[in-house]
């Protein structure tokens, strides 16, 4: 509250002084400084000042005295003390009436009381009050900082803040979701977090307040919610908004310098808390990333030690999972440009991965499924809780949800997926990852980026991959396709694609011609050219099988 006039009147030096006007204001009017002044006042008096005057020059001119008092009123002074007995013997009723009408306290100071004694006593008291207030601010600062140092939460910070300022207060995160509150209206907080027209929340210009010189004043925002008003302060760290403190004084008079100083220290405490929370979160993300990455890339038995470690990170390895491996590709880049998308050391912390992780977490909550996720070099590794019979449908619905939401945020990337169900084995997570990775590679080679491939649907491709390792097969494919590849390169044609389309429609010339947008005779010419170059007949089952097998193996990009 500060130093009140009532406290000043209790000082020994003021014992013979008498309050002549504004007696009922003594408990409310505060004094911040003392000055001695005569006419003219001009701008030498400031707000909440104790003004002392002898009235010299006004003793025979009531109008001039009234003008002097009017200037003191306009300056915002709290008290005007007249030394009576020399120039002014009795303070005129007209002056007292004017003071009462304008909430100015007037004190009759006997001439024998020296102004220097009053000035000294009042300034000593002001200094004492300010020291007490500074100590109260320091106590509040220490208590708020201790909330962070002693690992207490935002609720404790809000409680401590309210204890010192006695104003309803709430603390939110950067998205304006409330994290702690003390007697703050929850309806206001709900609208505050939405900040839309329907919320009835309106930003308004800051009210005229007496602490405009305080550093926080220019960082405050004021809002109106129906008839209620409240204020907002940003919690900043490295110029980045970490959250907000919102508070709702019943009257602007409650926002004293003491309150503003305590709020300033509360901002520091909250900023430290969010820095600490973010550091813990980043550490937890890295631990989880490394755990899931090791689970996928290394042959690890699911024993008691591994189960315990997983449990500490919030994972349950006893649940059935499907492994989903995704490859992120920028549409303007290739798969060889992973470094532009990701940095393996800061895997979950880069922007692309942040959005993908966020949507995986959202989809996990939506489908009420446990998830384990990690990232490495543009690759997403996801273990999704499933039940065996429905894993195809669930995996598709899960990925549909992720891609639908990501398409609005990351329109310039493609994500390809490989999916494999976890089977009972010695190393279930490693093996399901290897299968999902294989499915992803087959899908990319066969269908290109942006598609999904289930490991269970790749049996023929896996068979071909196994066959392709044989040296004899390598020679056969090379001898079969070399004439076609050389012809395509020389003539800028695509006979291999023509054969693939022809084979897709099981030798139907009309359908193949429509698909390739060719005249029937042009297609027949191409087919004859294929036969003449390979010395194989397309109507012979064995020849057609040899050519199809060779093309499939070549398309898998396993044999050159």
ROLUM-642806 format. One record per residue (C-alpha): z, y, x; residue number from 0. Coordinates in Angstrom, 1 decimal, always signed. Last residue first. Layout:
BEGIN
{r {Z, Y, X}, NUM}
...
# end
This chain:
BEGIN
{r {-63.5, -54.4, +22.6}, 559}
{r {-61.2, -56.8, +20.9}, 558}
{r {-58.0, -55.8, +19.1}, 557}
{r {-59.4, -52.8, +17.3}, 556}
{r {-58.7, -54.5, +13.9}, 555}
{r {-62.2, -53.4, +13.0}, 554}
{r {-63.6, -55.6, +15.7}, 553}
{r {-61.8, -58.6, +14.4}, 552}
{r {-62.9, -57.9, +10.9}, 551}
{r {-66.5, -57.4, +12.1}, 550}
{r {-66.5, -60.7, +14.0}, 549}
{r {-65.0, -62.7, +11.1}, 548}
{r {-67.6, -61.2, +8.7}, 547}
{r {-70.5, -62.1, +11.1}, 546}
{r {-69.3, -65.6, +11.6}, 545}
{r {-68.7, -66.1, +7.8}, 544}
{r {-72.2, -64.8, +7.0}, 543}
{r {-73.7, -67.2, +9.6}, 542}
{r {-71.7, -70.2, +8.2}, 541}
{r {-72.6, -69.4, +4.5}, 540}
{r {-76.3, -68.8, +5.1}, 539}
{r {-77.6, -66.0, +2.9}, 538}
{r {-76.9, -63.4, +5.5}, 537}
{r {-78.9, -65.3, +8.0}, 536}
{r {-78.0, -64.7, +11.7}, 535}
{r {-80.2, -63.8, +14.6}, 534}
{r {-77.9, -60.8, +15.2}, 533}
{r {-80.6, -58.1, +15.6}, 532}
{r {-83.1, -59.7, +13.2}, 531}
{r {-80.4, -60.4, +10.5}, 530}
{r {-79.0, -56.9, +10.7}, 529}
{r {-82.5, -55.4, +10.6}, 528}
{r {-83.2, -57.5, +7.5}, 527}
{r {-80.1, -56.0, +5.8}, 526}
{r {-81.1, -52.5, +6.8}, 525}
{r {-84.6, -52.9, +5.2}, 524}
{r {-83.0, -54.4, +2.1}, 523}
{r {-80.8, -51.3, +1.8}, 522}
{r {-83.8, -49.0, +2.2}, 521}
{r {-85.7, -51.0, -0.5}, 520}
{r {-82.8, -50.6, -2.9}, 519}
{r {-82.6, -46.8, -2.4}, 518}
{r {-79.3, -45.8, -0.9}, 517}
{r {-76.2, -44.1, -2.2}, 516}
{r {-74.0, -46.5, -0.2}, 515}
{r {-72.0, -47.6, -3.3}, 514}
{r {-75.2, -47.6, -5.4}, 513}
{r {-77.1, -49.7, -2.9}, 512}
{r {-74.2, -52.2, -2.6}, 511}
{r {-74.0, -52.6, -6.4}, 510}
{r {-77.7, -53.3, -6.6}, 509}
{r {-77.8, -55.7, -3.6}, 508}
{r {-75.0, -57.9, -4.8}, 507}
{r {-74.1, -60.0, -1.7}, 506}
{r {-70.5, -60.5, -2.5}, 505}
{r {-69.8, -56.8, -3.3}, 504}
{r {-67.5, -56.4, -0.3}, 503}
{r {-70.0, -58.3, +1.9}, 502}
{r {-72.6, -55.7, +1.2}, 501}
{r {-70.1, -53.0, +1.9}, 500}
{r {-69.0, -54.6, +5.2}, 499}
{r {-72.7, -55.2, +6.1}, 498}
{r {-73.6, -51.5, +5.6}, 497}
{r {-70.5, -50.5, +7.6}, 496}
{r {-71.7, -52.6, +10.5}, 495}
{r {-75.2, -51.2, +10.1}, 494}
{r {-74.0, -47.6, +10.6}, 493}
{r {-76.9, -45.6, +11.9}, 492}
{r {-77.2, -43.0, +14.7}, 491}
{r {-80.3, -44.7, +16.1}, 490}
{r {-79.0, -45.4, +19.6}, 489}
{r {-75.3, -45.8, +18.8}, 488}
{r {-76.0, -47.9, +15.7}, 487}
{r {-78.5, -50.1, +17.6}, 486}
{r {-76.0, -50.6, +20.5}, 485}
{r {-73.2, -51.6, +18.0}, 484}
{r {-75.5, -54.0, +16.1}, 483}
{r {-76.8, -55.7, +19.3}, 482}
{r {-73.2, -56.1, +20.6}, 481}
{r {-71.8, -57.5, +17.4}, 480}
{r {-72.4, -61.2, +17.8}, 479}
{r {-72.2, -61.5, +21.6}, 478}
{r {-68.9, -59.5, +21.7}, 477}
{r {-67.4, -61.4, +18.8}, 476}
{r {-68.3, -64.8, +20.4}, 475}
{r {-67.0, -63.7, +23.8}, 474}
{r {-63.6, -62.5, +22.4}, 473}
{r {-63.3, -65.7, +20.4}, 472}
{r {-63.6, -67.7, +23.6}, 471}
{r {-60.9, -65.6, +25.2}, 470}
{r {-58.4, -66.4, +22.4}, 469}
{r {-56.1, -63.4, +21.5}, 468}
{r {-58.4, -62.6, +18.6}, 467}
{r {-57.2, -65.7, +16.7}, 466}
{r {-53.7, -64.3, +16.4}, 465}
{r {-54.9, -61.0, +15.2}, 464}
{r {-57.2, -62.7, +12.7}, 463}
{r {-54.3, -64.6, +11.3}, 462}
{r {-52.3, -61.5, +11.1}, 461}
{r {-55.1, -59.8, +9.2}, 460}
{r {-55.3, -62.8, +6.8}, 459}
{r {-51.6, -62.7, +6.2}, 458}
{r {-51.3, -58.9, +5.7}, 457}
{r {-50.1, -58.7, +2.1}, 456}
{r {-46.6, -59.9, +2.9}, 455}
{r {-46.2, -57.2, +5.5}, 454}
{r {-46.7, -54.6, +2.8}, 453}
{r {-49.1, -51.8, +3.7}, 452}
{r {-48.8, -48.2, +2.4}, 451}
{r {-51.5, -45.5, +2.9}, 450}
{r {-51.8, -42.0, +4.3}, 449}
{r {-53.6, -42.8, +7.5}, 448}
{r {-56.6, -45.2, +7.8}, 447}
{r {-57.3, -48.3, +5.7}, 446}
{r {-57.9, -51.1, +8.1}, 445}
{r {-56.6, -49.8, +11.4}, 444}
{r {-53.8, -47.7, +9.8}, 443}
{r {-52.8, -50.6, +7.5}, 442}
{r {-52.7, -53.1, +10.4}, 441}
{r {-50.5, -50.8, +12.4}, 440}
{r {-48.1, -50.2, +9.5}, 439}
{r {-47.9, -53.9, +8.7}, 438}
{r {-47.1, -54.7, +12.4}, 437}
{r {-44.4, -52.0, +12.4}, 436}
{r {-42.9, -53.5, +9.2}, 435}
{r {-42.9, -57.0, +10.8}, 434}
{r {-41.3, -55.7, +14.0}, 433}
{r {-38.7, -53.8, +11.9}, 432}
{r {-37.9, -56.9, +9.8}, 431}
{r {-37.4, -58.8, +13.0}, 430}
{r {-35.1, -56.3, +14.6}, 429}
{r {-33.0, -55.9, +11.4}, 428}
{r {-32.7, -59.7, +10.8}, 427}
{r {-31.8, -60.8, +14.4}, 426}
{r {-30.5, -64.4, +14.0}, 425}
{r {-32.4, -64.9, +10.8}, 424}
{r {-32.2, -64.4, +7.0}, 423}
{r {-35.1, -62.4, +5.9}, 422}
{r {-35.5, -58.6, +5.6}, 421}
{r {-38.5, -57.6, +3.6}, 420}
{r {-41.3, -55.7, +5.4}, 419}
{r {-43.0, -52.4, +4.6}, 418}
{r {-45.4, -50.3, +6.7}, 417}
{r {-46.0, -46.7, +5.7}, 416}
{r {-48.4, -44.0, +6.5}, 415}
{r {-47.3, -40.4, +6.3}, 414}
{r {-49.9, -37.6, +6.2}, 413}
{r {-49.1, -34.0, +7.1}, 412}
{r {-50.3, -30.5, +6.1}, 411}
{r {-48.8, -30.4, +2.7}, 410}
{r {-45.3, -30.5, +4.0}, 409}
{r {-43.1, -28.7, +1.4}, 408}
{r {-44.8, -29.4, -1.9}, 407}
{r {-46.1, -32.8, -0.8}, 406}
{r {-42.6, -33.7, +0.3}, 405}
{r {-41.3, -33.9, -3.2}, 404}
{r {-44.1, -36.3, -4.4}, 403}
{r {-44.0, -38.2, -1.1}, 402}
{r {-40.2, -38.9, -1.4}, 401}
{r {-40.3, -40.0, -5.0}, 400}
{r {-43.4, -42.1, -4.5}, 399}
{r {-41.7, -43.7, -1.5}, 398}
{r {-38.8, -44.9, -3.7}, 397}
{r {-41.1, -46.0, -6.5}, 396}
{r {-43.2, -48.0, -4.1}, 395}
{r {-40.1, -49.6, -2.4}, 394}
{r {-38.6, -50.4, -5.7}, 393}
{r {-41.7, -52.0, -7.1}, 392}
{r {-42.3, -54.2, -4.0}, 391}
{r {-38.6, -55.0, -3.6}, 390}
{r {-38.1, -56.3, -7.1}, 389}
{r {-37.5, -60.1, -6.5}, 388}
{r {-35.6, -59.6, -3.2}, 387}
{r {-32.9, -57.1, -4.2}, 386}
{r {-33.1, -53.9, -2.2}, 385}
{r {-31.1, -51.6, +0.1}, 384}
{r {-33.5, -49.5, +2.1}, 383}
{r {-33.7, -49.5, +5.9}, 382}
{r {-35.8, -46.6, +7.1}, 381}
{r {-37.5, -46.0, +10.5}, 380}
{r {-39.6, -42.9, +10.6}, 379}
{r {-42.0, -42.5, +13.5}, 378}
{r {-43.2, -39.2, +14.9}, 377}
{r {-41.8, -40.0, +18.4}, 376}
{r {-38.5, -41.6, +17.1}, 375}
{r {-36.7, -41.1, +13.9}, 374}
{r {-33.7, -42.8, +12.2}, 373}
{r {-32.7, -43.8, +8.7}, 372}
{r {-30.2, -46.1, +7.0}, 371}
{r {-30.2, -46.1, +3.2}, 370}
{r {-27.9, -47.4, +0.4}, 369}
{r {-29.3, -47.4, -3.1}, 368}
{r {-28.3, -45.5, -6.2}, 367}
{r {-32.0, -44.8, -7.1}, 366}
{r {-31.4, -41.0, -7.3}, 365}
{r {-28.8, -41.0, -4.5}, 364}
{r {-31.2, -42.8, -2.2}, 363}
{r {-34.0, -40.6, -3.3}, 362}
{r {-32.0, -37.5, -2.3}, 361}
{r {-31.1, -39.0, +1.1}, 360}
{r {-34.7, -39.9, +1.7}, 359}
{r {-35.7, -36.4, +0.7}, 358}
{r {-33.3, -34.7, +3.1}, 357}
{r {-34.3, -37.1, +6.0}, 356}
{r {-38.0, -36.2, +5.4}, 355}
{r {-37.2, -32.4, +5.3}, 354}
{r {-35.1, -32.7, +8.5}, 353}
{r {-37.7, -34.9, +10.2}, 352}
{r {-40.3, -32.3, +9.8}, 351}
{r {-38.0, -29.5, +11.0}, 350}
{r {-36.5, -31.1, +14.1}, 349}
{r {-32.8, -32.2, +14.1}, 348}
{r {-33.1, -35.8, +13.2}, 347}
{r {-34.8, -36.7, +16.5}, 346}
{r {-33.3, -34.3, +19.0}, 345}
{r {-33.8, -36.6, +22.0}, 344}
{r {-37.0, -38.0, +20.5}, 343}
{r {-38.7, -34.6, +20.1}, 342}
{r {-40.9, -34.5, +17.1}, 341}
{r {-43.9, -33.0, +15.5}, 340}
{r {-45.9, -31.5, +18.4}, 339}
{r {-44.9, -34.4, +20.6}, 338}
{r {-46.5, -36.8, +18.2}, 337}
{r {-50.0, -35.6, +19.0}, 336}
{r {-51.6, -38.9, +19.8}, 335}
{r {-51.5, -39.8, +16.1}, 334}
{r {-54.1, -37.2, +15.6}, 333}
{r {-54.0, -33.5, +14.8}, 332}
{r {-55.2, -31.3, +12.0}, 331}
{r {-53.8, -33.6, +9.3}, 330}
{r {-50.5, -33.8, +11.2}, 329}
{r {-49.5, -37.5, +11.4}, 328}
{r {-46.1, -38.9, +10.6}, 327}
{r {-45.9, -42.7, +10.9}, 326}
{r {-43.5, -44.5, +8.5}, 325}
{r {-41.6, -47.8, +9.0}, 324}
{r {-39.9, -49.3, +5.9}, 323}
{r {-37.5, -52.2, +6.4}, 322}
{r {-36.2, -53.9, +3.2}, 321}
{r {-32.5, -54.4, +3.0}, 320}
{r {-30.0, -56.9, +1.7}, 319}
{r {-26.4, -55.7, +2.0}, 318}
{r {-24.1, -57.2, +4.7}, 317}
{r {-25.0, -54.4, +7.1}, 316}
{r {-22.9, -51.9, +5.3}, 315}
{r {-23.2, -48.4, +6.8}, 314}
{r {-20.7, -45.5, +6.8}, 313}
{r {-20.6, -44.8, +10.5}, 312}
{r {-17.3, -46.6, +11.0}, 311}
{r {-18.6, -49.5, +8.9}, 310}
{r {-21.6, -49.9, +11.2}, 309}
{r {-19.3, -50.2, +14.2}, 308}
{r {-17.2, -52.8, +12.3}, 307}
{r {-20.3, -54.8, +11.3}, 306}
{r {-21.6, -54.8, +14.9}, 305}
{r {-18.2, -56.1, +16.2}, 304}
{r {-18.0, -58.7, +13.5}, 303}
{r {-21.4, -60.1, +14.2}, 302}
{r {-24.9, -59.1, +13.0}, 301}
{r {-26.7, -60.2, +16.1}, 300}
{r {-28.7, -57.5, +17.9}, 299}
{r {-32.2, -58.0, +19.2}, 298}
{r {-33.1, -54.4, +20.0}, 297}
{r {-35.5, -51.9, +18.5}, 296}
{r {-34.4, -51.8, +14.9}, 295}
{r {-30.6, -51.9, +15.4}, 294}
{r {-30.8, -49.7, +18.5}, 293}
{r {-32.6, -47.1, +16.4}, 292}
{r {-30.1, -47.5, +13.6}, 291}
{r {-27.2, -46.9, +16.0}, 290}
{r {-28.9, -44.1, +17.9}, 289}
{r {-29.7, -42.1, +14.7}, 288}
{r {-26.2, -42.7, +13.3}, 287}
{r {-24.6, -41.4, +16.5}, 286}
{r {-27.0, -38.5, +16.6}, 285}
{r {-26.3, -37.6, +13.0}, 284}
{r {-22.6, -37.8, +13.6}, 283}
{r {-22.8, -35.5, +16.6}, 282}
{r {-24.9, -33.0, +14.5}, 281}
{r {-22.4, -33.2, +11.7}, 280}
{r {-19.5, -32.6, +14.0}, 279}
{r {-21.2, -29.6, +15.6}, 278}
{r {-22.1, -28.3, +12.2}, 277}
{r {-18.5, -28.5, +11.0}, 276}
{r {-17.2, -26.8, +14.2}, 275}
{r {-19.7, -23.9, +13.7}, 274}
{r {-18.9, -23.8, +10.0}, 273}
{r {-15.1, -23.5, +10.8}, 272}
{r {-15.7, -20.9, +13.4}, 271}
{r {-17.8, -18.8, +10.9}, 270}
{r {-15.0, -19.3, +8.3}, 269}
{r {-12.3, -18.0, +10.8}, 268}
{r {-14.5, -15.0, +11.8}, 267}
{r {-15.1, -14.1, +8.1}, 266}
{r {-11.4, -14.4, +7.4}, 265}
{r {-10.7, -12.0, +10.2}, 264}
{r {-13.0, -9.4, +8.5}, 263}
{r {-11.4, -10.1, +5.1}, 262}
{r {-8.0, -9.4, +6.7}, 261}
{r {-9.3, -6.0, +8.0}, 260}
{r {-10.8, -5.2, +4.6}, 259}
{r {-7.5, -6.0, +2.8}, 258}
{r {-5.5, -3.8, +5.3}, 257}
{r {-8.0, -1.0, +4.9}, 256}
{r {-7.5, -1.1, +1.2}, 255}
{r {-9.7, -2.8, -1.4}, 254}
{r {-7.1, -3.0, -4.2}, 253}
{r {-8.1, +0.5, -5.3}, 252}
{r {-11.4, -1.0, -6.3}, 251}
{r {-9.7, -2.6, -9.3}, 250}
{r {-9.2, -6.2, -10.5}, 249}
{r {-10.5, -7.3, -7.1}, 248}
{r {-13.0, -10.2, -7.2}, 247}
{r {-13.8, -11.9, -3.9}, 246}
{r {-16.9, -13.7, -2.6}, 245}
{r {-17.0, -15.1, +1.0}, 244}
{r {-20.4, -16.4, +1.9}, 243}
{r {-22.0, -19.1, +4.0}, 242}
{r {-23.6, -20.0, +7.4}, 241}
{r {-26.1, -17.1, +7.5}, 240}
{r {-27.8, -17.0, +10.9}, 239}
{r {-27.4, -13.9, +13.0}, 238}
{r {-25.9, -16.0, +15.8}, 237}
{r {-23.2, -17.0, +13.3}, 236}
{r {-22.8, -15.2, +10.1}, 235}
{r {-20.5, -15.5, +7.0}, 234}
{r {-22.0, -13.0, +4.6}, 233}
{r {-19.7, -10.8, +2.4}, 232}
{r {-20.0, -10.7, -1.4}, 231}
{r {-18.2, -8.6, -4.0}, 230}
{r {-17.2, -9.1, -7.7}, 229}
{r {-17.7, -7.4, -11.0}, 228}
{r {-16.9, -8.7, -14.5}, 227}
{r {-18.3, -7.2, -17.7}, 226}
{r {-21.3, -9.6, -17.9}, 225}
{r {-21.5, -10.8, -14.3}, 224}
{r {-22.0, -7.8, -12.1}, 223}
{r {-22.6, -8.1, -8.3}, 222}
{r {-21.6, -6.0, -5.3}, 221}
{r {-22.9, -6.6, -1.8}, 220}
{r {-20.9, -5.9, +1.4}, 219}
{r {-22.3, -5.6, +4.9}, 218}
{r {-22.3, -1.8, +4.9}, 217}
{r {-18.6, -1.7, +4.0}, 216}
{r {-17.6, -4.2, +6.7}, 215}
{r {-17.5, -1.7, +9.5}, 214}
{r {-14.9, +0.5, +7.6}, 213}
{r {-15.9, +4.1, +7.1}, 212}
{r {-16.7, +3.5, +3.5}, 211}
{r {-13.1, +2.5, +2.9}, 210}
{r {-12.3, +4.9, +0.1}, 209}
{r {-14.8, +3.4, -2.3}, 208}
{r {-17.7, +4.6, -4.4}, 207}
{r {-19.1, +1.5, -6.0}, 206}
{r {-21.7, -0.5, -4.2}, 205}
{r {-25.1, -0.5, -6.0}, 204}
{r {-25.5, -3.5, -8.4}, 203}
{r {-26.7, -7.1, -8.1}, 202}
{r {-27.0, -8.7, -11.5}, 201}
{r {-25.8, -12.1, -12.6}, 200}
{r {-26.6, -13.0, -16.2}, 199}
{r {-27.5, -16.5, -15.0}, 198}
{r {-30.7, -16.7, -17.0}, 197}
{r {-32.3, -14.2, -14.6}, 196}
{r {-31.7, -16.4, -11.7}, 195}
{r {-29.0, -16.4, -9.0}, 194}
{r {-28.3, -20.1, -9.3}, 193}
{r {-25.3, -20.3, -7.0}, 192}
{r {-23.9, -17.1, -8.4}, 191}
{r {-24.2, -18.4, -11.9}, 190}
{r {-22.0, -21.4, -11.1}, 189}
{r {-19.6, -19.2, -9.2}, 188}
{r {-19.2, -16.8, -12.1}, 187}
{r {-18.4, -19.7, -14.4}, 186}
{r {-15.9, -20.9, -11.8}, 185}
{r {-13.8, -17.7, -12.0}, 184}
{r {-11.9, -17.3, -8.7}, 183}
{r {-8.2, -18.2, -8.7}, 182}
{r {-8.5, -19.5, -5.2}, 181}
{r {-11.7, -21.2, -4.2}, 180}
{r {-13.2, -23.6, -1.7}, 179}
{r {-16.6, -25.1, -1.0}, 178}
{r {-18.7, -23.3, -3.5}, 177}
{r {-22.5, -23.9, -3.4}, 176}
{r {-24.1, -20.6, -2.3}, 175}
{r {-26.9, -22.3, -0.4}, 174}
{r {-25.3, -21.0, +2.9}, 173}
{r {-22.0, -22.6, +2.0}, 172}
{r {-19.5, -21.0, -0.3}, 171}
{r {-15.9, -19.6, +0.0}, 170}
{r {-14.0, -18.2, -3.0}, 169}
{r {-11.5, -15.4, -3.6}, 168}
{r {-9.2, -14.0, -6.3}, 167}
{r {-7.3, -11.1, -4.7}, 166}
{r {-3.7, -11.3, -3.4}, 165}
{r {-4.7, -10.0, +0.0}, 164}
{r {-2.3, -12.1, +2.2}, 163}
{r {-1.8, -15.2, +0.2}, 162}
{r {-5.4, -15.1, -1.0}, 161}
{r {-6.7, -15.4, +2.6}, 160}
{r {-4.3, -18.2, +3.4}, 159}
{r {-5.3, -20.2, +0.3}, 158}
{r {-9.0, -19.6, +1.1}, 157}
{r {-8.6, -20.7, +4.7}, 156}
{r {-6.6, -23.8, +3.6}, 155}
{r {-9.4, -24.7, +1.1}, 154}
{r {-11.9, -24.2, +3.9}, 153}
{r {-10.4, -27.1, +5.8}, 152}
{r {-7.6, -27.6, +8.3}, 151}
{r {-8.4, -28.9, +11.8}, 150}
{r {-5.4, -27.2, +13.5}, 149}
{r {-7.6, -24.8, +15.4}, 148}
{r {-9.5, -23.9, +12.2}, 147}
{r {-6.5, -23.1, +10.0}, 146}
{r {-4.9, -21.6, +13.1}, 145}
{r {-7.6, -18.9, +13.1}, 144}
{r {-6.5, -17.9, +9.6}, 143}
{r {-2.8, -17.8, +10.5}, 142}
{r {-3.4, -15.8, +13.6}, 141}
{r {-5.6, -13.3, +11.7}, 140}
{r {-3.0, -13.0, +8.9}, 139}
{r {-0.2, -12.4, +11.4}, 138}
{r {-2.4, -9.8, +13.2}, 137}
{r {-3.1, -8.0, +9.9}, 136}
{r {+0.7, -8.0, +9.1}, 135}
{r {+1.4, -6.7, +12.6}, 134}
{r {-1.2, -3.9, +12.1}, 133}
{r {+0.5, -3.1, +8.8}, 132}
{r {+3.9, -2.9, +10.4}, 131}
{r {+2.5, -0.7, +13.1}, 130}
{r {+0.8, +1.5, +10.5}, 129}
{r {+4.1, +1.9, +8.6}, 128}
{r {+6.0, +2.8, +11.8}, 127}
{r {+3.3, +5.3, +12.8}, 126}
{r {+3.3, +6.9, +9.3}, 125}
{r {+7.1, +7.1, +9.5}, 124}
{r {+7.0, +8.8, +12.9}, 123}
{r {+4.3, +11.1, +11.6}, 122}
{r {+6.6, +12.0, +8.6}, 121}
{r {+9.6, +12.8, +10.8}, 120}
{r {+7.6, +14.8, +13.3}, 119}
{r {+5.7, +16.8, +10.7}, 118}
{r {+8.9, +17.5, +8.7}, 117}
{r {+10.8, +18.7, +11.8}, 116}
{r {+7.8, +20.8, +12.9}, 115}
{r {+7.7, +22.4, +9.4}, 114}
{r {+11.2, +23.7, +9.9}, 113}
{r {+13.5, +23.6, +6.9}, 112}
{r {+15.1, +27.0, +6.7}, 111}
{r {+12.4, +28.2, +4.3}, 110}
{r {+13.4, +25.6, +1.6}, 109}
{r {+10.5, +23.2, +0.8}, 108}
{r {+9.4, +23.1, -2.8}, 107}
{r {+7.1, +20.1, -3.2}, 106}
{r {+3.8, +19.9, -5.1}, 105}
{r {+2.3, +16.6, -6.0}, 104}
{r {-1.4, +16.8, -7.0}, 103}
{r {-2.6, +14.7, -9.9}, 102}
{r {-5.1, +17.4, -11.2}, 101}
{r {-3.4, +18.4, -14.5}, 100}
{r {+0.0, +18.3, -12.8}, 99}
{r {-1.2, +20.6, -10.0}, 98}
{r {-2.7, +23.1, -12.5}, 97}
{r {+0.6, +23.2, -14.4}, 96}
{r {+2.6, +23.7, -11.2}, 95}
{r {+0.3, +26.7, -10.2}, 94}
{r {+0.6, +28.3, -13.7}, 93}
{r {+4.4, +27.7, -13.5}, 92}
{r {+4.5, +29.9, -10.4}, 91}
{r {+6.2, +28.5, -7.3}, 90}
{r {+9.3, +30.6, -6.7}, 89}
{r {+10.1, +32.7, -3.6}, 88}
{r {+6.7, +32.7, -2.0}, 87}
{r {+6.4, +34.8, +1.2}, 86}
{r {+9.9, +34.3, +2.6}, 85}
{r {+12.0, +32.1, +0.5}, 84}
{r {+9.8, +29.1, -0.3}, 83}
{r {+7.9, +26.9, +2.1}, 82}
{r {+5.3, +25.3, -0.1}, 81}
{r {+4.5, +21.5, +0.2}, 80}
{r {+1.2, +20.2, -1.1}, 79}
{r {+0.9, +16.5, -1.5}, 78}
{r {-1.8, +13.8, -1.9}, 77}
{r {-4.8, +15.7, -0.5}, 76}
{r {-8.2, +14.9, -2.0}, 75}
{r {-10.0, +18.0, -0.6}, 74}
{r {-10.7, +19.2, -4.1}, 73}
{r {-6.9, +19.5, -4.8}, 72}
{r {-6.4, +21.5, -1.6}, 71}
{r {-9.2, +23.9, -2.6}, 70}
{r {-7.7, +24.4, -6.1}, 69}
{r {-4.3, +25.2, -4.5}, 68}
{r {-5.9, +28.0, -2.4}, 67}
{r {-7.7, +29.3, -5.5}, 66}
{r {-4.4, +29.4, -7.4}, 65}
{r {-2.8, +31.3, -4.5}, 64}
{r {-5.7, +33.8, -4.5}, 63}
{r {-5.4, +34.2, -8.3}, 62}
{r {-1.6, +34.7, -8.0}, 61}
{r {-2.1, +37.6, -5.5}, 60}
{r {+1.1, +39.2, -4.2}, 59}
{r {+2.4, +36.3, -2.1}, 58}
{r {-1.0, +34.9, -1.3}, 57}
{r {-1.5, +36.1, +2.2}, 56}
{r {+1.2, +33.7, +3.6}, 55}
{r {+1.6, +30.8, +1.3}, 54}
{r {+3.9, +29.1, +3.7}, 53}
{r {+1.9, +25.9, +3.8}, 52}
{r {+2.4, +22.2, +4.4}, 51}
{r {-0.3, +19.7, +3.4}, 50}
{r {+0.5, +16.0, +3.3}, 49}
{r {-2.9, +14.3, +3.4}, 48}
{r {-4.3, +11.5, +1.3}, 47}
{r {-7.9, +12.8, +1.6}, 46}
{r {-8.7, +15.4, +4.3}, 45}
{r {-7.9, +19.0, +4.8}, 44}
{r {-9.7, +21.3, +7.3}, 43}
{r {-12.9, +21.4, +5.2}, 42}
{r {-12.5, +25.0, +3.8}, 41}
{r {-8.8, +25.6, +3.4}, 40}
{r {-8.8, +29.4, +3.8}, 39}
{r {-6.0, +30.2, +3.6}, 38}
{r {-3.0, +28.6, +5.3}, 37}
{r {-2.6, +25.2, +6.9}, 36}
{r {+0.0, +22.8, +8.3}, 35}
{r {-1.1, +19.2, +8.5}, 34}
{r {+0.3, +15.7, +7.9}, 33}
{r {-1.6, +12.4, +7.8}, 32}
{r {-2.0, +9.2, +5.9}, 31}
{r {+0.2, +9.8, +2.8}, 30}
{r {+0.0, +7.6, -0.3}, 29}
{r {+0.3, +8.5, -3.9}, 28}
{r {+1.4, +5.7, -6.2}, 27}
{r {+5.2, +5.7, -6.2}, 26}
{r {+5.4, +9.5, -6.1}, 25}
{r {+3.0, +10.0, -9.0}, 24}
{r {+5.7, +10.4, -11.8}, 23}
{r {+7.1, +13.5, -10.1}, 22}
{r {+3.7, +15.2, -10.1}, 21}
{r {+4.9, +18.8, -9.9}, 20}
{r {+8.1, +20.4, -8.6}, 19}
{r {+9.4, +17.8, -6.2}, 18}
{r {+12.4, +19.2, -4.4}, 17}
{r {+13.3, +19.6, -0.7}, 16}
{r {+16.9, +19.7, +0.5}, 15}
{r {+16.9, +16.0, +1.6}, 14}
{r {+13.4, +16.1, +3.0}, 13}
{r {+14.6, +16.0, +6.7}, 12}
{r {+16.8, +13.0, +5.9}, 11}
{r {+13.7, +11.0, +4.8}, 10}
{r {+13.9, +9.6, +1.2}, 9}
{r {+11.2, +12.0, +0.0}, 8}
{r {+8.8, +10.4, +2.4}, 7}
{r {+9.3, +7.0, +0.9}, 6}
{r {+8.6, +8.4, -2.6}, 5}
{r {+5.5, +10.0, -1.2}, 4}
{r {+4.2, +6.6, -0.3}, 3}
{r {+3.3, +5.2, +3.1}, 2}
{r {+0.7, +2.4, +2.9}, 1}
{r {+0.0, +0.0, +0.0}, 0}
# end
